[in-house]
């Protein structure tokens, strides 16, 4: 009996010494099997790309008892499609900048030019002709142009000297540089009385006969006097009024230019206003050139910088809680394609997001797979294995190229626009005070843009961004100064519009570079948000222009700088538990 007791005591001591080690090893093995299963599950969500494709991954729930003297350690596997964890990616960009220009509006335009005798002293240098020819040279095919000579009567040019009328559909009237219609203007003389009502009438007839319905229809009437025909001008006034109402019905816009002082301005304003047009007063023949420029700007629409924002999100989490006695208890969680492991009081990002990158010269090409897990909430407890089954029910693939305009080219374009402004100022389109106000910020903007390019070339990213911002600020000052100088009468409207368009276009080029540099932002909402911030920082801090990370109220906000291409592959995967 004593011997038996000794044997039993020995066995008990042996088991007490052995069982804890067996339990530890078994629980450790379960932990390793669980991590391996989650990694295979993570890989499956990345590889399952075709609608209807399926996968099955067995996942250990807990640890069986290792001896009659131990107990099983049950685990719990939970699928939550509506959990609070999510990841979102967002970025802003300027689309299609390299195809963007100041938009041209195609037009059919008729220039009706006064050839009455008073033009001998009101326009002795025939500036109305040279200004109209310059206006024609600034047209852009498929614009079409024709001209009318009016005094007592009105005729299309060439018919005014006994030849065939050159109407809108005369082929050379739509050819580059408009050589033929410019030559037609030389046939306009200076004799007779004035009947601009007849000019509007035959212009309306021409738009009906040969106007291109896809073009804007415009009539520009230039005269230095009141209607003096038929008799004493009354019939000419009545005809002008009635034809302006007809123009409105046809969709013709009339612009009236009054030269000198002997004008019926109320009538001219009414005729133009009836059609949605404008009356312009040219005090001398020297002003006609600028009025034509002002009208031409109406058919070049102001440039507006487009900005687009886009974002995508991922939801759904699978969480396994492993019970344990000897090995520290663990919780494994797969969210947004990443694997979190919590053991005791410590948490780590075991595997980061399915995100890859490649160097593209100045920037990066990023590819991210976002598995969104859907289905009914489920839970399984116990030991042994539970099979997690997945089926792809949808896929969204976004591939976005985020272009940038080179800063050096932007600097050159700003300078070109400034020199163009200064040229027209020497021609009389801006006063010295206007040049003094507008020139300095444009010079500074060009310099800052070039310095930013130099910084970027030297891989000094911080100063490149700083100088690009300063360039943008100087362009804003330039626009403010342009508006102020127009209001002060120091810059003509058409030149202000043209210069402002150039400034806005280059501001948009800077925006494009700045948004490209700003990069792509990931927002990860997770109880383990700090771990995501650490992972992103370790992965991207020495890549390209680097990464900026922060954690705010359980959200990791991560921005990867200078991304040239972003590919977001969003998988919609239905999750269920098998047997």
Secondary structure, 3 states (H helix, E strand, C coil): CHHHHHHHHHHHHHHHHHHHHHHHHHHHHHHHHHHHHHHHHHHHHHHCCCCCCEEEEEEECCECCCCCCCCCECEEEEEECCCCCEEEEEEEECCCHHHCCCCECCEEEEEEEECCCCHHHHCCCCHHHHHHHHHHHCCCCCCEEEEEEECCCEEECCHHHCCCCCCCCCHHHHCHHHHHHHHHHCCCCCCCCCCHHHHHHHHHHHHHHHCCCCCEEEEEEEECCCCCHHHHCHHHHHHHHHHHHHHHHHCEEEEEEEECCCCCHHHHHHHHHHCCCCEEEECCHHHHHHHHHHHHHCCECCCCCCCEEEEEEECCEEEEEECCCCCCCEEEEEECCEEEEEECCEEEEEECCCEEEEECCCCEEEEEEEEEEECCCEEEEECCEEEEEEEEEEEEEEEEECCCCCHHHHHHHHHHHHHHHHHHHHHHHECHHHHHHHHHHHHHHHHHHHHHHHHHHCCCHHHHHHHHHHHHHHHHHHHHHHHHHHHCCCECHHHHHHHHHHHHHHHHHHHHHHHHHHCEEEEEECCCHHHHHHHHHHHHCCCCCCEEEEEECCEEEEEECCEEEEEEEEEEEEEEECC
